[in-house]
Amino acid sequence: TDPDSPPRLGCGSMGATLALPPGQGPHQVGCTDVMVGHTRQGLFLRLFYPCLPRAGAPEPLWIPRSEYCGGLADATLGRRWCSALLRIAIGSCKVPVSWNGPLKPHSSGYPLIIFSHGLGAFRTLYSSICTELASWGFVVAALEHRDHSAATTYFCTAEAAMEEWIPFQRVPQGQKEFYFRNKQVHQRAQECVRALRLFQGIAGGRSVPNILQQDWDLSVLKDNLDLTKVAVMGHSFGGVTAVLALVKEPSFRCAVALDAWMFPLENLLYPEVPKPVLFINTEKFQTPESVAKMKRLSSRNSQSRIVTVLGTVHEDQTDFAFLPGKLFSRIFGRRGTLDPHKALAITSRAALAFLQRHLKLQEEFGQWDELLEGVGDSVAPAVPFGRSRL
C-alpha cells in the first residue's frame, strides 16, 4: 500500500473500536479532572481513585475533547488531516470508571502514585493501568505535562477565562535533541513534584479550587491519603521523568518506569538516584545503550529491578494496546504477540509487588514477587541480578 495514503480507520458504529478493561482489584474506580492555577505553572491531571458504587454512573470519554484528536494526528501520525478520522474512530470511546464518583473513605489513607505520560500522549491514554492500580487501593494522579511534549494541552487564563492551548513541539531545527529533551524532562519532573505539593497542601487542610469546577470536592482527600507512601510512575518519556523525580523529591519512596526512554537524562545524575526503581521493559523498544543506562542506575541500588515482558511492543503499555488489531497496526505498525490483557496483568502485578515492598503496604501484593525477579512464561530478567531474592 501507498505509505502516504490515508489510513482506513473503519467506519460505522465506532464506539466499539476500543474496549478498555475495568479494574480487576476489589475497589470500584472513580475518576475526575483537576486543573489548578491560571498559568502554565499550574497543574492539570486526571485523578483515579477507589470509589463507592453508584448505580448508572456516567463514564468519561477516553479522548476528552476533539482537540486531542488533532494533537494525536499531528504528534503520532505526523498527519494533521487524520484528525477527523481519529475522531470518528475513537472519539466516542469511554473509560469504564465512575465519572466524579464519590470517594470511598479509608481511615488509614490511600497511597498515592503520580503518573507521567509519554511523548505525544496526554493524561487519559494510560487509563487502563491507572484504573487497575486504583482498583487495588491507590489514588493515581495522571499528569498532563505542559513542556510541549503532550499531543496538546491547555490552561485557563484568569482574566477572560480563555483557554490557551500548548501544542506538541518537535525538536527545533539546528538544536541538539538531547538539550531540548533534557530541559523538558526537568520541567516534567518538577511538575511531578508540584503535583505532590498539591496533595500535601490538600492533606494539610489547604483549600484548592478546581478551575474546571467539577462536581467533586478535592477536600474529601484530606483525611484519605497516606502521604508517607508516595511513588512516581511513568511510560517512555514519563519513565525517565519518574527516575528524575526521585532525585528532585525525597518524599517519593520509589519509581516504576514503564519502557523508560533514558536518552534525556544527563550522566552526572545517575549516582544521584537515591531510591529503588522498577524498570518494566517491552521486548521491542529498548536499545542496548538504554538498557546499559538502566543497569548502571540499578547497580547503585540493590533493590532496583529490570524485567522485560516478552511478546510486547512499546505501545502495549498504553491504552492503544486495546484497539482492534487493524486499527492499531494502521497507526503504529506491528503489534505485540502477547494478549494485551495478559500484558497489563503482568505489568500491574509486578508494579504492585514492588510498591508493596517499598511503600511498606499491608496488602497481599507480595504474592506477585516472582514477577519482580523475572520468573514466569512472559517475563524475562534483563540482567543477571534480576533473579536474586531479597
KEDOTI-291872 format. One record per residue (C-alpha): residue number from 1; x, y, z. Coordinates in Angstrom, 3 decimals, m for minus. Layout:
+-----+----------+----------+----------+
: num :        u :        v :        w :
+-----+----------+----------+----------+
: NUM :        X :        Y :        Z :
...
+-----+----------+----------+----------+
END
This chain:
+-----+----------+----------+----------+
: num :        u :        v :        w :
+-----+----------+----------+----------+
:   1 :    0.000 :    0.000 :    0.000 :
:   2 :    0.999 :    3.590 :   m0.567 :
:   3 :    2.599 :    4.837 :    2.700 :
:   4 :    1.056 :    8.257 :    2.117 :
:   5 :   m2.495 :    7.022 :    1.585 :
:   6 :   m4.908 :    7.796 :    4.404 :
:   7 :   m5.168 :    5.032 :    6.991 :
:   8 :   m8.544 :    3.326 :    6.790 :
:   9 :   m9.713 :    3.697 :   10.356 :
:  10 :  m13.021 :    1.986 :    9.702 :
:  11 :  m16.471 :    3.442 :    9.962 :
:  12 :  m19.958 :    2.683 :   11.186 :
:  13 :  m20.638 :    2.351 :   14.912 :
:  14 :  m17.128 :    3.219 :   16.004 :
:  15 :  m17.885 :    3.240 :   19.746 :
:  16 :  m16.918 :   m0.437 :   19.701 :
:  17 :  m13.372 :    0.170 :   18.451 :
:  18 :  m11.784 :    0.329 :   21.884 :
:  19 :  m12.778 :   m1.715 :   24.911 :
:  20 :  m10.689 :   m0.706 :   27.906 :
:  21 :  m10.739 :   m3.298 :   30.696 :
:  22 :  m12.271 :   m2.485 :   34.078 :
:  23 :  m10.003 :   m2.739 :   37.127 :
:  24 :   m9.515 :   m6.263 :   38.468 :
:  25 :   m8.973 :   m5.243 :   42.098 :
:  26 :  m11.525 :   m5.187 :   44.947 :
:  27 :  m12.425 :   m1.476 :   44.614 :
:  28 :  m14.696 :    0.263 :   42.137 :
:  29 :  m12.852 :    3.136 :   40.464 :
:  30 :  m13.861 :    6.782 :   40.191 :
:  31 :  m12.296 :    9.481 :   38.085 :
:  32 :  m12.237 :   13.283 :   37.892 :
:  33 :  m10.190 :   16.015 :   36.187 :
:  34 :   m8.310 :   18.627 :   38.201 :
:  35 :   m6.819 :   21.900 :   36.971 :
:  36 :   m5.271 :   24.348 :   39.440 :
:  37 :   m3.781 :   27.769 :   38.707 :
:  38 :   m4.412 :   30.142 :   35.802 :
:  39 :   m0.944 :   29.920 :   34.201 :
:  40 :    1.231 :   27.235 :   32.640 :
:  41 :    2.895 :   26.918 :   36.048 :
:  42 :   m0.329 :   25.418 :   37.389 :
:  43 :   m1.234 :   21.748 :   37.077 :
:  44 :   m3.596 :   19.625 :   35.027 :
:  45 :   m4.281 :   15.996 :   35.907 :
:  46 :   m6.823 :   13.199 :   35.812 :
:  47 :   m7.400 :   11.561 :   39.179 :
:  48 :   m8.269 :    7.849 :   39.526 :
:  49 :   m9.341 :    6.656 :   42.977 :
:  50 :  m11.313 :    3.933 :   44.814 :
:  51 :  m14.959 :    4.998 :   44.879 :
:  52 :  m18.305 :    3.961 :   46.278 :
:  53 :  m20.559 :    2.052 :   43.875 :
:  54 :  m23.141 :    4.247 :   42.193 :
:  55 :  m25.950 :    2.901 :   40.024 :
:  56 :  m25.984 :    4.266 :   36.491 :
:  57 :  m22.769 :    6.248 :   36.979 :
:  58 :  m21.692 :    8.094 :   33.800 :
:  59 :  m18.361 :    7.105 :   32.250 :
:  60 :  m15.874 :    9.703 :   30.971 :
:  61 :  m14.722 :    9.931 :   27.375 :
:  62 :  m11.327 :    8.356 :   26.723 :
:  63 :  m10.382 :   11.224 :   24.389 :
:  64 :  m11.731 :   14.142 :   26.438 :
:  65 :  m12.084 :   16.663 :   23.600 :
:  66 :  m11.755 :   16.799 :   19.829 :
:  67 :   m8.623 :   18.985 :   20.084 :
:  68 :   m6.760 :   15.936 :   21.382 :
:  69 :   m7.537 :   14.018 :   18.184 :
:  70 :   m5.856 :   16.835 :   16.249 :
:  71 :   m2.876 :   16.710 :   18.595 :
:  72 :   m2.610 :   12.910 :   18.269 :
:  73 :   m2.865 :   13.042 :   14.491 :
:  74 :   m0.043 :   15.570 :   14.423 :
:  75 :    2.228 :   14.102 :   17.129 :
:  76 :    1.763 :   10.378 :   16.462 :
:  77 :    0.985 :   10.186 :   12.753 :
:  78 :    2.563 :   13.433 :   11.568 :
:  79 :   m0.657 :   13.978 :    9.605 :
:  80 :   m2.935 :   16.652 :   10.956 :
:  81 :   m5.600 :   15.760 :    8.374 :
:  82 :   m6.135 :   12.392 :   10.122 :
:  83 :   m7.770 :   14.244 :   12.991 :
:  84 :  m11.328 :   13.787 :   11.703 :
:  85 :  m10.735 :   10.094 :   11.037 :
:  86 :   m9.420 :    9.594 :   14.543 :
:  87 :  m12.399 :   11.456 :   15.933 :
:  88 :  m14.771 :    9.097 :   14.085 :
:  89 :  m12.793 :    6.015 :   15.109 :
:  90 :  m12.112 :    6.686 :   18.781 :
:  91 :  m13.886 :    9.916 :   19.715 :
:  92 :  m16.817 :    8.221 :   21.451 :
:  93 :  m14.872 :    5.570 :   23.414 :
:  94 :  m15.441 :    5.587 :   27.181 :
:  95 :  m13.302 :    4.652 :   30.194 :
:  96 :  m15.019 :    2.042 :   32.431 :
:  97 :  m14.896 :    4.139 :   35.616 :
:  98 :  m17.413 :    6.245 :   37.534 :
:  99 :  m17.111 :    9.896 :   36.460 :
: 100 :  m16.962 :   12.095 :   39.596 :
: 101 :  m17.963 :    9.058 :   41.671 :
: 102 :  m17.884 :    9.534 :   45.471 :
: 103 :  m14.509 :    8.709 :   47.073 :
: 104 :  m14.556 :    5.553 :   49.184 :
: 105 :  m13.325 :    6.660 :   52.636 :
: 106 :  m10.197 :    4.984 :   54.007 :
: 107 :   m9.300 :    5.670 :   57.627 :
: 108 :   m5.579 :    4.992 :   57.285 :
: 109 :   m5.338 :    6.721 :   53.898 :
: 110 :   m4.623 :    5.546 :   50.358 :
: 111 :   m1.068 :    5.530 :   48.993 :
: 112 :   m0.512 :    7.999 :   46.138 :
: 113 :    1.032 :    7.498 :   42.691 :
: 114 :    1.964 :   10.448 :   40.452 :
: 115 :    1.887 :    9.242 :   36.806 :
: 116 :    3.796 :   10.862 :   33.902 :
: 117 :    2.757 :   10.282 :   30.256 :
: 118 :    4.983 :    9.629 :   27.257 :
: 119 :    5.962 :   11.847 :   24.322 :
: 120 :    2.948 :   12.858 :   22.222 :
: 121 :    0.483 :   11.439 :   24.779 :
: 122 :   m1.734 :   13.087 :   27.411 :
: 123 :   m3.428 :   12.401 :   30.728 :
: 124 :   m6.050 :    9.868 :   29.602 :
: 125 :   m4.029 :    7.491 :   27.410 :
: 126 :   m2.929 :    5.337 :   30.358 :
: 127 :   m6.433 :    4.878 :   31.774 :
: 128 :   m6.121 :    1.064 :   31.788 :
: 129 :   m3.044 :    0.920 :   34.067 :
: 130 :   m4.271 :    3.852 :   36.211 :
: 131 :   m7.703 :    2.210 :   36.630 :
: 132 :   m6.077 :   m1.100 :   37.519 :
: 133 :   m3.873 :    0.454 :   40.214 :
: 134 :   m6.790 :    2.462 :   41.650 :
: 135 :   m8.860 :   m0.737 :   41.836 :
: 136 :   m6.211 :   m2.168 :   44.189 :
: 137 :   m6.416 :    0.794 :   46.553 :
: 138 :   m4.249 :    3.620 :   45.183 :
: 139 :   m5.042 :    7.213 :   44.329 :
: 140 :   m3.390 :    7.828 :   40.947 :
: 141 :   m2.796 :   11.350 :   39.593 :
: 142 :   m2.131 :   11.173 :   35.837 :
: 143 :   m0.493 :   14.466 :   34.858 :
: 144 :   m0.791 :   16.307 :   31.565 :
: 145 :    2.606 :   17.929 :   31.055 :
: 146 :    2.976 :   21.489 :   29.769 :
: 147 :    6.507 :   21.211 :   28.346 :
: 148 :    5.216 :   20.848 :   24.737 :
: 149 :    5.630 :   17.040 :   24.961 :
: 150 :    1.875 :   16.332 :   25.236 :
: 151 :   m0.045 :   15.830 :   21.967 :
: 152 :   m1.745 :   19.011 :   23.094 :
: 153 :   m2.909 :   20.524 :   26.387 :
: 154 :   m4.277 :   23.791 :   27.708 :
: 155 :   m4.728 :   26.070 :   30.693 :
: 156 :   m7.399 :   28.647 :   31.519 :
: 157 :   m6.331 :   32.266 :   31.923 :
: 158 :   m7.758 :   34.208 :   34.858 :
: 159 :   m8.687 :   37.427 :   33.029 :
: 160 :  m11.106 :   36.290 :   30.362 :
: 161 :  m11.284 :   32.645 :   31.448 :
: 162 :   m9.943 :   31.862 :   27.981 :
: 163 :   m8.325 :   28.557 :   27.112 :
: 164 :   m4.729 :   28.830 :   25.983 :
: 165 :   m3.557 :   25.715 :   24.152 :
: 166 :    0.004 :   24.382 :   24.318 :
: 167 :    0.772 :   22.410 :   21.147 :
: 168 :    3.131 :   19.474 :   20.682 :
: 169 :    6.563 :   20.660 :   19.602 :
: 170 :    9.217 :   18.759 :   17.691 :
: 171 :   12.914 :   19.395 :   18.230 :
: 172 :   13.648 :   22.761 :   16.585 :
: 173 :   15.887 :   22.588 :   13.531 :
: 174 :   19.534 :   23.068 :   14.353 :
: 175 :   19.056 :   22.240 :   18.042 :
: 176 :   20.588 :   19.122 :   19.559 :
: 177 :   17.852 :   16.734 :   20.659 :
: 178 :   19.497 :   15.946 :   23.999 :
: 179 :   19.456 :   19.572 :   25.165 :
: 180 :   15.852 :   20.070 :   24.059 :
: 181 :   14.642 :   16.863 :   25.740 :
: 182 :   16.783 :   17.354 :   28.850 :
: 183 :   15.144 :   20.702 :   29.500 :
: 184 :   11.732 :   19.074 :   29.047 :
: 185 :   12.462 :   16.168 :   31.404 :
: 186 :   13.494 :   18.598 :   34.155 :
: 187 :   10.256 :   20.566 :   33.702 :
: 188 :    8.247 :   17.322 :   33.747 :
: 189 :    9.932 :   16.073 :   36.944 :
: 190 :    9.276 :   19.459 :   38.540 :
: 191 :    5.596 :   19.118 :   37.609 :
: 192 :    5.557 :   15.725 :   39.369 :
: 193 :    6.957 :   17.411 :   42.489 :
: 194 :    4.363 :   20.205 :   42.214 :
: 195 :    1.620 :   17.590 :   41.983 :
: 196 :    2.870 :   16.034 :   45.216 :
: 197 :    2.888 :   19.511 :   46.823 :
: 198 :   m0.725 :   19.940 :   45.711 :
: 199 :   m1.785 :   16.802 :   47.582 :
: 200 :    0.358 :   17.696 :   50.587 :
: 201 :   m1.464 :   21.029 :   50.698 :
: 202 :   m4.882 :   19.354 :   50.485 :
: 203 :   m3.905 :   16.880 :   53.224 :
: 204 :   m2.815 :   19.844 :   55.342 :
: 205 :   m6.243 :   21.442 :   55.005 :
: 206 :   m5.482 :   23.984 :   52.262 :
: 207 :   m8.488 :   24.856 :   50.118 :
: 208 :   m7.643 :   24.189 :   46.470 :
: 209 :  m10.156 :   25.464 :   43.905 :
: 210 :  m10.515 :   23.267 :   40.817 :
: 211 :  m10.798 :   25.637 :   37.837 :
: 212 :  m12.776 :   23.004 :   35.925 :
: 213 :  m15.499 :   23.240 :   38.595 :
: 214 :  m16.168 :   19.540 :   38.595 :
: 215 :  m18.879 :   18.256 :   40.868 :
: 216 :  m16.178 :   16.771 :   43.079 :
: 217 :  m14.574 :   18.478 :   46.072 :
: 218 :  m10.821 :   17.952 :   46.432 :
: 219 :  m11.095 :   18.457 :   50.201 :
: 220 :  m12.547 :   14.923 :   50.507 :
: 221 :   m8.959 :   13.711 :   50.044 :
: 222 :   m7.814 :   15.488 :   53.210 :
: 223 :   m8.121 :   12.516 :   55.578 :
: 224 :   m7.974 :    9.785 :   52.951 :
: 225 :   m4.356 :    9.962 :   51.726 :
: 226 :   m1.247 :    8.482 :   53.336 :
: 227 :    1.491 :   10.780 :   52.073 :
: 228 :    4.228 :    8.741 :   53.740 :
: 229 :    3.511 :    6.236 :   50.939 :
: 230 :    4.071 :    8.033 :   47.645 :
: 231 :    5.534 :    6.670 :   44.404 :
: 232 :    6.135 :    8.157 :   40.963 :
: 233 :    5.494 :    6.250 :   37.743 :
: 234 :    5.529 :    6.879 :   34.014 :
: 235 :    5.852 :    5.480 :   30.499 :
: 236 :    8.647 :    6.164 :   27.991 :
: 237 :    9.494 :    9.883 :   28.388 :
: 238 :    7.390 :    9.613 :   31.553 :
: 239 :    9.512 :    6.667 :   32.726 :
: 240 :   12.700 :    8.709 :   32.736 :
: 241 :   10.691 :   11.600 :   34.236 :
: 242 :    9.824 :    9.319 :   37.166 :
: 243 :   13.509 :    8.456 :   37.659 :
: 244 :   14.483 :   12.136 :   37.716 :
: 245 :   11.623 :   12.957 :   40.111 :
: 246 :   13.285 :   10.625 :   42.653 :
: 247 :   16.345 :   12.880 :   42.542 :
: 248 :   14.313 :   16.061 :   42.942 :
: 249 :   11.951 :   14.961 :   45.731 :
: 250 :   12.869 :   12.813 :   48.752 :
: 251 :    9.181 :   12.135 :   49.567 :
: 252 :    8.954 :    9.812 :   46.546 :
: 253 :    9.816 :    6.419 :   48.002 :
: 254 :   10.329 :    4.576 :   44.712 :
: 255 :    9.648 :    4.772 :   40.958 :
: 256 :    8.088 :    2.431 :   38.398 :
: 257 :    9.407 :    3.161 :   34.899 :
: 258 :    7.480 :    1.580 :   32.019 :
: 259 :    9.744 :    1.186 :   28.977 :
: 260 :   11.716 :    4.253 :   30.045 :
: 261 :   13.349 :    6.373 :   27.342 :
: 262 :   16.659 :    7.003 :   29.118 :
: 263 :   18.173 :    9.300 :   26.466 :
: 264 :   17.226 :   12.706 :   28.025 :
: 265 :   18.819 :   12.096 :   31.449 :
: 266 :   22.291 :   13.582 :   31.935 :
: 267 :   25.015 :   11.152 :   33.034 :
: 268 :   26.028 :   13.036 :   36.164 :
: 269 :   22.580 :   12.332 :   37.669 :
: 270 :   22.950 :    8.550 :   37.688 :
: 271 :   24.830 :    8.426 :   41.007 :
: 272 :   22.199 :   10.785 :   42.484 :
: 273 :   19.168 :    8.470 :   42.160 :
: 274 :   18.671 :    7.521 :   45.810 :
: 275 :   15.639 :    5.214 :   45.761 :
: 276 :   14.753 :    1.912 :   44.080 :
: 277 :   13.389 :    1.841 :   40.522 :
: 278 :   11.419 :   m0.948 :   38.852 :
: 279 :   12.052 :   m0.887 :   35.098 :
: 280 :    9.378 :   m2.847 :   33.214 :
: 281 :   10.503 :   m3.016 :   29.599 :
: 282 :    8.781 :   m4.267 :   26.459 :
: 283 :   10.662 :   m6.660 :   24.237 :
: 284 :   10.888 :   m4.489 :   21.135 :
: 285 :   11.663 :   m0.923 :   22.237 :
: 286 :   14.874 :   m0.749 :   24.242 :
: 287 :   18.347 :   m0.296 :   22.760 :
: 288 :   21.493 :   m1.831 :   24.310 :
: 289 :   22.591 :    1.717 :   25.250 :
: 290 :   19.340 :    2.370 :   27.101 :
: 291 :   19.473 :   m0.947 :   28.990 :
: 292 :   23.113 :   m0.233 :   29.867 :
: 293 :   21.971 :    3.039 :   31.460 :
: 294 :   19.314 :    1.174 :   33.461 :
: 295 :   21.897 :   m1.375 :   34.602 :
: 296 :   24.216 :    1.420 :   35.628 :
: 297 :   21.479 :    3.049 :   37.641 :
: 298 :   20.347 :   m0.288 :   39.125 :
: 299 :   23.860 :   m1.236 :   40.181 :
: 300 :   23.737 :    1.659 :   42.663 :
: 301 :   20.647 :    0.310 :   44.405 :
: 302 :   20.315 :   m3.408 :   45.112 :
: 303 :   16.526 :   m3.006 :   45.404 :
: 304 :   16.122 :   m1.827 :   41.800 :
: 305 :   14.865 :   m4.317 :   39.230 :
: 306 :   14.778 :   m4.612 :   35.446 :
: 307 :   12.308 :   m7.021 :   33.847 :
: 308 :   11.228 :   m7.432 :   30.231 :
: 309 :    7.729 :   m8.509 :   29.219 :
: 310 :    8.180 :  m10.841 :   26.242 :
: 311 :    5.950 :  m10.503 :   23.196 :
: 312 :    5.221 :   m6.810 :   23.775 :
: 313 :    5.900 :   m3.567 :   21.915 :
: 314 :    6.215 :   m0.025 :   23.288 :
: 315 :    2.532 :    0.886 :   22.777 :
: 316 :    1.389 :   m2.221 :   24.693 :
: 317 :    1.900 :   m0.245 :   27.906 :
: 318 :   m0.660 :    2.353 :   26.762 :
: 319 :   m4.415 :    2.120 :   26.189 :
: 320 :   m3.727 :    1.787 :   22.457 :
: 321 :   m2.983 :   m1.896 :   23.132 :
: 322 :   m6.762 :   m2.395 :   23.409 :
: 323 :   m7.503 :   m1.045 :   19.929 :
: 324 :   m8.513 :   m3.749 :   17.420 :
: 325 :   m5.551 :   m5.180 :   15.517 :
: 326 :   m6.177 :   m3.485 :   12.169 :
: 327 :   m6.668 :   m0.067 :   13.709 :
: 328 :   m3.583 :   m0.497 :   15.912 :
: 329 :   m1.357 :   m1.559 :   13.020 :
: 330 :   m2.612 :    1.302 :   10.837 :
: 331 :   m1.415 :    3.777 :   13.466 :
: 332 :    1.669 :    2.108 :   14.946 :
: 333 :    2.749 :   m0.743 :   12.674 :
: 334 :    3.478 :   m4.111 :   14.236 :
: 335 :    1.789 :   m5.022 :   17.485 :
: 336 :    2.946 :   m7.400 :   20.186 :
: 337 :    2.130 :  m11.106 :   20.231 :
: 338 :    1.140 :  m11.189 :   23.918 :
: 339 :   m2.565 :  m10.633 :   24.652 :
: 340 :   m2.891 :   m7.030 :   25.932 :
: 341 :   m4.968 :   m8.132 :   28.951 :
: 342 :   m2.185 :  m10.505 :   29.969 :
: 343 :    0.459 :   m7.815 :   29.374 :
: 344 :   m1.492 :   m5.387 :   31.579 :
: 345 :   m1.857 :   m8.040 :   34.308 :
: 346 :    1.897 :   m8.771 :   34.310 :
: 347 :    2.814 :   m5.073 :   34.346 :
: 348 :    0.383 :   m4.142 :   37.103 :
: 349 :    1.186 :   m7.136 :   39.304 :
: 350 :    4.932 :   m6.589 :   39.089 :
: 351 :    4.331 :   m2.914 :   39.925 :
: 352 :    2.037 :   m3.801 :   42.857 :
: 353 :    4.558 :   m6.239 :   44.337 :
: 354 :    7.294 :   m3.600 :   44.028 :
: 355 :    5.079 :   m0.897 :   45.559 :
: 356 :    4.127 :   m3.161 :   48.451 :
: 357 :    7.785 :   m3.795 :   49.152 :
: 358 :    8.938 :   m0.177 :   49.051 :
: 359 :    5.873 :    1.673 :   50.325 :
: 360 :    5.565 :   m0.935 :   53.110 :
: 361 :    1.920 :   m1.686 :   52.340 :
: 362 :   m0.185 :   m4.165 :   54.293 :
: 363 :   m1.866 :   m5.713 :   51.223 :
: 364 :   m1.110 :   m9.133 :   49.769 :
: 365 :    0.591 :   m7.862 :   46.634 :
: 366 :    3.724 :   m9.774 :   47.654 :
: 367 :    2.072 :  m12.838 :   46.105 :
: 368 :    3.383 :  m11.478 :   42.798 :
: 369 :    7.002 :  m11.073 :   43.962 :
: 370 :    8.196 :  m13.653 :   41.428 :
: 371 :    7.383 :  m11.223 :   38.631 :
: 372 :    9.918 :   m8.788 :   40.094 :
: 373 :   12.572 :  m11.453 :   39.733 :
: 374 :   11.732 :  m12.221 :   36.105 :
: 375 :   10.115 :  m15.580 :   36.854 :
: 376 :    7.271 :  m16.653 :   34.550 :
: 377 :    6.460 :  m17.539 :   30.957 :
: 378 :    6.152 :  m13.994 :   29.664 :
: 379 :    8.733 :  m12.234 :   31.804 :
: 380 :   12.489 :  m12.196 :   31.380 :
: 381 :   15.042 :  m10.526 :   33.653 :
: 382 :   17.135 :   m8.089 :   31.663 :
: 383 :   20.153 :   m8.515 :   33.905 :
: 384 :   21.563 :  m11.407 :   35.954 :
: 385 :   20.713 :   m9.858 :   39.326 :
: 386 :   17.079 :   m9.730 :   38.220 :
: 387 :   16.655 :  m13.227 :   39.623 :
: 388 :   18.175 :  m12.585 :   43.026 :
: 389 :   15.847 :  m12.933 :   46.007 :
: 390 :   15.623 :  m10.279 :   48.680 :
+-----+----------+----------+----------+
END
